[in-house]
Amino acid sequence: MTGVQGEAALGVQAGASITGVRTTVLLRALFALTVVSVPLQLGVARLVSEPYPGLFLPAFGAVPPDPGQRVVGVRSIEVDYADGTQVQYTSDDLFPEVELEAPMLDFAFYGERGQDPASAEWLAQRVEELGDRGPAREARLEWTRLTYSTTDDAPPTSEPEKTVVVDLDGA
Amino acid sequence: MSATTALAHRFDAWVRSGDLTLLGLARFRILFAVVTLLTLPDVTRVAAYPDAWFAPPLGPLRVLPAWPPEPVLVLVQVLWVFALVALALGWRTTAASVSATVLSVAAYGLLYSTGKIDHNILAVLLPLVLAWSRWGERLSLDALRRSASAPPDPTAPAPAPPLRYLALLVGLAFFSAAVPKVVAGWLDPSSQAVQYDLYAEYYTHGRTELLAPVAIGLHSPLLWETADWATVVLEGGLLLAVLSWRAWRTGLAITTLFHLGVYLAMNISFSWNVLVYAAFVPWDQVRLPTLARRAPAALGRWWGGVVAVAVALAWTGVLALAGDPAWFVSRLVIFVGAAVAVWYLIVQARTLFRRPQTGREEQVPTAVGGAGSH
């Protein structure tokens, strides 16, 4: 490598502002601080919750508590309309705009948020848009656990987990 | 010289060594901005959600008491698009780069305030990191403004520190994903974590396309345990590859194929990461048609407008072809990235068998053909 090529490879050229002593110190500090920040971030994520923005990629994390079996959750949504009809929906129908619809349904309706009048109002409006048959009276959201064997293709066993009934009449 | 001083000097030389040119980075800047624009989510969708659903992750969004009013969301979306268009055109590129990251953090922060964070942080941070790479000094409106006083040198090298830093961020991000896996027991031979997750993707999230039906039917513990170990080794080992450009590019090529495998078997698209890896490809070595190479000079001050129209037409075309441009473009990135990765690995393998090792990395052909330094 010639001297000119060497300087070019080091970014040493007219107009480059990354070669001064001050910049050298800053670069050392930036890289060192960034490396040190990672265990701190991991600690915060473990002890509190994952921060955003934060330097994370999917950890997944979970390993089978019971090797040979996998319990997965499935959701079903049944809506009674005022005209007497009953329609089944999926979480995908309710939240087509999000990448993962099932966690969104859990977030919005599995816990206390599902009892919030504003959540009921949102659901009433959404199923009215979807159904095109006027207002709805009630929605039943069911969570079911399916247990699969991971060692063969045996059909899963099913077990109800939770049912949330949302009154849409007054929403 | 003490060991610490020697180490510091080695770091100084390492951090400034690189082989990308300003032209190559400028091409990547346009690619990054256009792909990001085509896959941009709509932050205004949260306007329809009740305030009970506002649960921002730990961070700056927690200063907000509720969802911002819809006009504010519309403003964020418009500014976000504006920053990315400015980045594509190279108009006030440094400001556009910083703005793109700041607005991405704000917009994605809002979108992630319903309980789930999608891990696209590397693509979010990239414009901020490369704001200091001079990636706006070629193929840009900024370059047209300056060209009268300082004609551009097409072979001018790009400053290496921003690229080294971006590589470090990628390596650390993967490391931060590997550590929890090890802690959770992914290396325990009695449990198969990848297979465990596959069941959730398949049955809960309905990710049943491509090779997923085949993968769900595989019940070999040895196969799935190998997948567990390979994932942890790849994610943890990538950080070490940061030390050498050749090792880094090889690691990224393997990781790109890993993303393809994950997409085929689990239908999880990580096109954001693949787009970030493209920053390390020497795009200046890609031979473009003569017209494309000469277009900026020939079109003079109209160049920016022509690019804008071309982007708009491409957008319309993708919409017409695919219906959902984000879905189509993100899958295209994964497959094109995998093709580039295979090409690079073949070039590396041929080099290994053809030429005895001399200890001089810079004599090895680069990712996109030709000899160049690493």
Interface residues (C-beta under 8 A of the other chain):
Chain A: M1 Q5 A8 A9 L10 G11 V12 Q13 A16 I18 T19 T24 L27 R28 L30 F31 T34 V35 V38 Q41 L42 V44 R46 V48 S49 E50 P51 Y52 P53 G54 L55 F56 L57 P58 A59 F60 G61 A62 V63 P64 P67 R70 V72 G73 V74 D92 E97 V98 E99 L100 E101 A102 P103 M104 D106 F107 A108 R113 D116 A118 S119 E121 W122 L146 Y148 T150 T151 D152 D153
Chain B: A8 F11 D12 A13 V15 R16 S17 G18 D19 D42 R45 A48 Y49 P50 D51 A52 W53 A55 P56 P57 L58 G59 L61 V105 Y108 G109 Y112 T114 G115 K116 I117 D118 H119 I121 L122 V124 L125 W132 A156 P157 A158 P159 A160 P161 R164 Y165 L168 L169 L172 A173 F174 F175 S176 A177 V179 P180 K181 A184 G185 W186 D188 S190 S191 Q192 A193 Q195 Y196 D197 Y199 A200 Y203 T204 H205 G206 G217 H219 P221 E235 N273 E362 S373
